[in-house]
Amino acid sequence: MADARKPDADEPYLQIGEVADRTSVTQRTLRFYEERGLLKPPTRMDGGFRLYSEDDVGRVEQIKRMQSLLGLTLAEIKDMVEAEEVRGELDATFRPDRSVEERIQRVGRRIEVTQRQFDIIASKLTAMQEMREDLEAKLERWRTVVADLEKERAGAKAAT
């Protein structure tokens, strides 16, 4: 596991309970995200207490959105998060004076990580579309059953 980050005196930090309260996840979930590599190892106080930054809070909120909105697994979320980190590193080390070959390589890396994210989302959308089509077929079938039953009922009333 990577070393914990060192505290920056200028940045406000939150303890694990405060982050749990703000993000509506348990402290255990925060530790689990850290173990799985979804969160970077937090800054630690001298006593070993975890200290989280606003970026960490944002990351937890991003993870929750990807779980609830997109139904992503933690492995898929990790891929998505890692892709964002790669892009962030590329942004942080951008230099317009790099050689054309280096710039092509860096843009190629951006394409690679973005394609990975795209593939994850495309897979989810395909599965959702298939589920939607299945549900539409079921709805149509049940609407036909109701229409047939209503005709039967109307016929029975007319016969009486």
QUIRA-V75728 format. One record per backbone hydrogen bond with DSSP energy under -1.0 kcal/mol. NH is the residue of the N-H (numbers start at 0). CO is the residue of the C=O. E is the energy in kcal/mol with one decimal. If there is no record, write none. Layout:
BEGIN
<<NH/CO/E> <NH/CO/E>>
END
This chain:
BEGIN
<<10/7/-1.5> <13/51/-2.8> <18/14/-2.0> <19/15/-2.6> <20/16/-2.4> <21/17/-2.5> <22/18/-2.3> <23/19/-1.2> <24/19/-1.3> <29/25/-1.9> <30/26/-2.2> <31/27/-2.6> <32/28/-2.9> <33/29/-2.0> <34/30/-2.6> <35/31/-2.4> <36/33/-1.2> <37/32/-2.4> <38/32/-1.4> <42/50/-1.4> <44/48/-2.5> <47/44/-2.3> <50/42/-3.1> <51/13/-3.4> <56/52/-1.8> <57/53/-2.5> <58/54/-2.2> <59/55/-2.3> <60/56/-2.3> <61/57/-2.2> <62/58/-2.6> <63/59/-2.4> <64/60/-2.2> <65/61/-2.4> <66/62/-2.1> <67/63/-2.9> <68/64/-2.8> <71/65/-2.1> <76/72/-2.6> <77/73/-2.5> <78/74/-2.0> <79/75/-2.4> <80/76/-3.0> <81/77/-2.8> <82/78/-2.0> <83/79/-1.8> <84/80/-2.2> <85/81/-2.4> <86/82/-2.3> <87/83/-2.5> <88/84/-2.7> <89/85/-2.5> <90/86/-2.5> <91/87/-2.6> <92/88/-1.5> <93/90/-1.4> <97/94/-1.5> <102/98/-2.5> <103/99/-2.7> <104/100/-2.4> <105/101/-2.5> <106/102/-2.6> <107/103/-2.5> <108/104/-1.9> <109/105/-2.0> <110/106/-2.5> <111/107/-2.3> <112/108/-2.4> <113/109/-2.4> <114/110/-2.8> <115/111/-1.7> <116/112/-1.8> <117/113/-2.8> <118/114/-2.8> <119/115/-1.8> <120/116/-2.3> <121/117/-3.2> <122/118/-2.3> <123/119/-1.8> <124/120/-2.8> <125/121/-2.6> <126/122/-2.2> <127/123/-2.6> <128/124/-2.7> <129/125/-2.5> <130/126/-2.1> <131/127/-2.7> <132/128/-2.7> <133/129/-2.1> <134/130/-2.5> <135/131/-2.8> <136/132/-2.1> <137/133/-2.1> <138/134/-2.8> <139/135/-2.5> <140/136/-2.4> <141/137/-2.7> <142/138/-2.6> <143/139/-2.1> <144/140/-2.1> <145/141/-2.4> <146/142/-2.5> <147/143/-2.6> <148/144/-2.5> <149/145/-2.7> <150/146/-2.0> <151/147/-2.3> <152/148/-2.6> <153/149/-2.6> <154/150/-2.6> <155/151/-2.2> <156/152/-2.2> <157/153/-2.1> <158/154/-1.6>>
END
